[in-house]
């Protein structure tokens, strides 16, 4: 049985440091859970992770054993926003951040499969916020993205350039939530080697109204 690795097969999981690409992101389905605050200290962040992964791995093993289709659980992703987006660039005020953590679900799995696996995970009691996870679709369309290598706290200048230079110079304006894709396992990777895709949905400036 071949095992699909979406980091290798999906273009949206590829980016290069120092280059800002304009890409079209197809509609995708995710497991999603919301939270607020500094990801380093927020109880919401830790409990979101410990709830998402049991369901994601349950789906993987269901797909492998029942459907004969195996895959690598995709990288963790996050949507991030704040009332003032300077909280992500110059101020880096993490206490003001809101987030949605997400794990991609392959398109051959549906809500019925998720509900079935949800029951199995609930019986094990391993996911404290299982009831808050939703199975939903994300539609981003046109996006600008780049690869950041290094600590998360060094993202500010890259995002500042993306928001104030790259996007306006392309005749675009921001149209959705800041999106990060964590290609590295933060538990096993030195901060200076962390690889994170930074993505921003955009629309043409003349479509703002």
N, C-alpha and C positions, 0 to 999 in steps of 0.2 A: 504494500500500500504506500503510495507516494504521500509525503507530508508537505503541505503547502506552507510556505513562509511568506506572509504578505509583505514583509519588509523588502523582499526581493522581487515580488511579482506586481506590486501596486506602485505606480509612478508617484503617488502622493507621499510615499515614505522615502523619497529620494530628494536630496537637496545638496548644495555645495556651499561651503563657507566662503563668504565674501561676494557671493553672487545672489542677486534677488531675482527670482524667476516669477513670471506671470503664468499661472497654470489654471486649468479647469478641473475642479474637483467634483467627481460624480457623487450623486446622492448615496449615502451610506447609512447602515443601521448599527446602533450601539447599545450597550448597557450603559446607563448614565446615573449618576448620583450627585447631588448638590451639596455645597458647603460654603463656609465663610471663614476668613481670617488667614493668618500667617501659616503657610504649609509646614513650617518647621516646628510650630508649637500648637497649632489648632487641633483640638480633639476631633473636629469634623473631618479633617484630612486623614488622620490615622484610621478612624473608624470606617471611612469611605473605602479605603484600600482593603481593609480586612473583610469588607463585605463584597466588594466587586469580584475579587479573584476566585473565591470558592464557586461563584456562579459561572464565571468565565471558564474555569477548568472543568466544571460539571458539563457545560455545553460541549467543550472539546471532546471529552471522553464519550459523551452521548453520540456525537457525530461520528467518532471513530468506531464505536462498538455497534451502534444501531444503523448507521447510514453508510458505513464503509468509507468515510471521508475524513482524513486526519489533517490537522493543521497545527501550526505553532500559535499559541495564544499571542495576539498582536501586542505591540507596545502600548503602554499606558499613554493616554492623551488627556489634555485638559483644556477647557475653555475658561478664560479668565477675564474679569471685568471689574470696574469700579466706577463710582459716580464721576470721579475725575481721573482720566486715563494717565495723568502725570504720575499717579501712584505707581505706575509700571516703569516709567522712564526716569525722570529726574528725581522724584521724591522717593520712589521705591518703598512706599508705605504699605507694607504687607498686611498690616492689621485692617486695611480698608478693602482688601481683595475679596471678591466673591468668585466661586469656581464651580465648574461641573467636571468631574472626573469621568472618563469614558474608556471603554474597551470595545473595539470593533467586533461585530458579529458577522460571520460569513453570510453571503446572500442566499445560501441554500437552507439556512435555518430561519424559522419564523416564530411568531409570538406563541404558537402552540408548543413548540419545542422548549422555548424559554420558560413557559408556565410549568411544563412537566419537570424540568430540571430544578426549577425554583422550589417545588415541593420536596424534592430529594434533599436539597441543600438546607431547607428549613428544618427537616427532620434531624439533621446532624447538628444543628445549633451552632454552626461555625461562622455565621455571618450576622453580626449584631444589628446591622441596618438593612437587612435584606428587603424588608417591606418598603424601603424608600427608593430602591433601584427601579428604574423604568426602562423599558425597551422602546427606543424611539429612533426616528430618522433625522439625520442632519443634512441640510441642503446648503452648501456654501457657494457653489458656483465658481466665479472668478476669484482667485486669491493671489497674493504675493507671498512668497515664502523663501526662507534662507536657512542655512545650517549654522547654528552657534556651537562652537566647541569651547568648553570651559565652564566655570561655576555659573550657577543660575544668576547670582547677583551681578555678574558681568554682562547680562543681557541688555541692560538699560541703554547704553550707547547704540547698540545694534537696532533696538526698537525705535530709538529716537530718529536714527537715520531713515529707517523704513517709513515711519509715520510722517516726518516733516520734509524729507527729500524724495525718496524713491517713489512713493505713492502719488504725491502731487505732480511730480515730473512725468509720470506715466499718464497724466490726465485722469487720475482716479481719486476716489475718496473712500475712506473706511466705511464699511457697511455691515459689519458683524463683530462678533467677539474675538478677541485675541486667542489664538489656538496654538498650543504647544504639543509636540509629539516627542516622547522621551525614548530615544533609541538606545540609551544606555541604562543599565541597572544601577541605580544610585547606590545600592547597598554594596556593590562590588567594583565600582569604578571611581578612580581618583577624581576629585572635582575638576582638575585642569583637563581631564580627558572626556568629560561628559559631552555627549552629542545630542543636541536638542534642535528639532525643526521648529522654527518660529513662522507662523502663518497668520495672515490677515486677510479676511474676505474684503473685496472692494467692488465698487460700481463706478461707471463713468461719472465724472463731475457733473455733467449736464443732466443726470438722472436723479439728482438728489431730491427733487420735488416730487 
